[in-house]
């Protein structure tokens, strides 16, 4: 499972396929404002991206997916940590 709740965080790890979009949305809707730690993520399916864009959770770390780190992070107002 590449999307999991870990205490007060939701972690995205490895490749996050389409099947994980529903899990991510359910976790975020159950606890609004929960931060998503995505530095362990190596790939995001566009459905997972859509959940992040729509629900706008606070994001922690620098995404391990270079494309998402470069293009998605600025869209979601993630501070530049480089």
C-alpha atoms as a printed R data frame, in Angstrom:
   type eleno elety resid chain resno       x      y       z
1  ATOM     1    CA   UNK     A     1   0.000  0.000   0.000
2  ATOM     2    CA   UNK     A     2   1.574  3.285  -1.080
3  ATOM     3    CA   UNK     A     3  -0.869  5.554   0.804
4  ATOM     4    CA   UNK     A     4  -1.101  5.024   4.550
5  ATOM     5    CA   UNK     A     5  -1.925  6.890   7.695
6  ATOM     6    CA   UNK     A     6   0.997  7.231  10.100
7  ATOM     7    CA   UNK     A     7  -0.107  8.991  13.278
8  ATOM     8    CA   UNK     A     8  -0.958 12.579  12.386
9  ATOM     9    CA   UNK     A     9   0.368 12.248   8.817
10 ATOM    10    CA   UNK     A    10  -0.624 10.546   5.604
11 ATOM    11    CA   UNK     A    11   2.419  9.091   3.856
12 ATOM    12    CA   UNK     A    12   2.793  8.584   0.118
13 ATOM    13    CA   UNK     A    13   5.462  5.969  -0.580
14 ATOM    14    CA   UNK     A    14   6.771  4.433  -3.772
15 ATOM    15    CA   UNK     A    15   4.596  4.548  -6.868
16 ATOM    16    CA   UNK     A    16   1.070  5.757  -6.056
17 ATOM    17    CA   UNK     A    17  -1.244  4.097  -8.610
18 ATOM    18    CA   UNK     A    18  -4.811  4.981  -9.540
19 ATOM    19    CA   UNK     A    19  -6.216  2.608  -6.908
20 ATOM    20    CA   UNK     A    20  -4.701  4.760  -4.157
21 ATOM    21    CA   UNK     A    21  -6.613  7.914  -5.138
22 ATOM    22    CA   UNK     A    22  -9.752  6.711  -3.371
23 ATOM    23    CA   UNK     A    23  -7.781  5.744  -0.260
24 ATOM    24    CA   UNK     A    24  -6.077  9.147  -0.172
25 ATOM    25    CA   UNK     A    25  -9.366 11.001  -0.626
26 ATOM    26    CA   UNK     A    26 -11.061  8.970   2.122
27 ATOM    27    CA   UNK     A    27  -8.205  9.607   4.565
28 ATOM    28    CA   UNK     A    28  -8.188 13.338   3.829
29 ATOM    29    CA   UNK     A    29 -11.968 13.681   4.023
30 ATOM    30    CA   UNK     A    30 -12.083 11.762   7.315
31 ATOM    31    CA   UNK     A    31  -9.547 14.131   8.899
32 ATOM    32    CA   UNK     A    32  -9.491 17.500   7.101
33 ATOM    33    CA   UNK     A    33  -6.229 19.375   7.457
34 ATOM    34    CA   UNK     A    34  -4.113 16.235   7.814
35 ATOM    35    CA   UNK     A    35  -0.672 16.790   6.293
36 ATOM    36    CA   UNK     A    36   0.640 14.553   3.524
37 ATOM    37    CA   UNK     A    37   4.310 13.555   3.658
38 ATOM    38    CA   UNK     A    38   5.356 12.791   0.086
39 ATOM    39    CA   UNK     A    39   9.148 12.626   0.098
40 ATOM    40    CA   UNK     A    40   9.014  8.818  -0.227
41 ATOM    41    CA   UNK     A    41   6.809  8.985  -3.307
42 ATOM    42    CA   UNK     A    42   8.445  7.959  -6.580
43 ATOM    43    CA   UNK     A    43   5.451  8.399  -8.881
44 ATOM    44    CA   UNK     A    44   1.931  9.821  -8.780
45 ATOM    45    CA   UNK     A    45  -0.946  8.670 -10.966
46 ATOM    46    CA   UNK     A    46  -2.962 11.620 -12.278
47 ATOM    47    CA   UNK     A    47  -5.940 10.501 -10.168
48 ATOM    48    CA   UNK     A    48  -3.805 10.928  -7.027
49 ATOM    49    CA   UNK     A    49  -2.696 14.327  -8.332
50 ATOM    50    CA   UNK     A    50  -6.344 15.300  -8.797
51 ATOM    51    CA   UNK     A    51  -7.090 14.438  -5.156
52 ATOM    52    CA   UNK     A    52  -4.170 16.594  -4.010
53 ATOM    53    CA   UNK     A    53  -5.227 19.494  -6.236
54 ATOM    54    CA   UNK     A    54  -8.874 19.288  -5.157
55 ATOM    55    CA   UNK     A    55  -8.418 18.755  -1.406
56 ATOM    56    CA   UNK     A    56  -5.205 20.805  -1.004
57 ATOM    57    CA   UNK     A    57  -3.760 19.127   2.083
58 ATOM    58    CA   UNK     A    58  -0.627 20.596   3.657
59 ATOM    59    CA   UNK     A    59   2.328 18.829   2.024
60 ATOM    60    CA   UNK     A    60   5.514 17.964   3.889
61 ATOM    61    CA   UNK     A    61   8.948 17.343   2.393
62 ATOM    62    CA   UNK     A    62  10.117 17.388  -1.202
63 ATOM    63    CA   UNK     A    63   8.320 14.909  -3.442
64 ATOM    64    CA   UNK     A    64  10.515 12.029  -4.569
65 ATOM    65    CA   UNK     A    65   8.884 12.182  -8.025
66 ATOM    66    CA   UNK     A    66  11.013 14.757  -9.902
67 ATOM    67    CA   UNK     A    67   8.131 15.814 -12.169
68 ATOM    68    CA   UNK     A    68   5.778 16.400  -9.223
69 ATOM    69    CA   UNK     A    69   8.499 18.184  -7.256
70 ATOM    70    CA   UNK     A    70   9.159 20.523 -10.197
71 ATOM    71    CA   UNK     A    71   5.647 21.173 -11.505
72 ATOM    72    CA   UNK     A    72   3.048 20.106  -8.952
73 ATOM    73    CA   UNK     A    73   4.620 21.498  -5.779
74 ATOM    74    CA   UNK     A    74   4.468 25.137  -6.988
75 ATOM    75    CA   UNK     A    75   0.850 24.644  -8.053
76 ATOM    76    CA   UNK     A    76   0.024 23.470  -4.526
77 ATOM    77    CA   UNK     A    77   1.986 26.301  -2.867
78 ATOM    78    CA   UNK     A    78   4.589 24.003  -1.358
79 ATOM    79    CA   UNK     A    79   7.541 26.089  -0.145
80 ATOM    80    CA   UNK     A    80  10.777 25.630  -2.093
81 ATOM    81    CA   UNK     A    81  13.015 23.547   0.172
82 ATOM    82    CA   UNK     A    82  15.947 23.219  -2.215
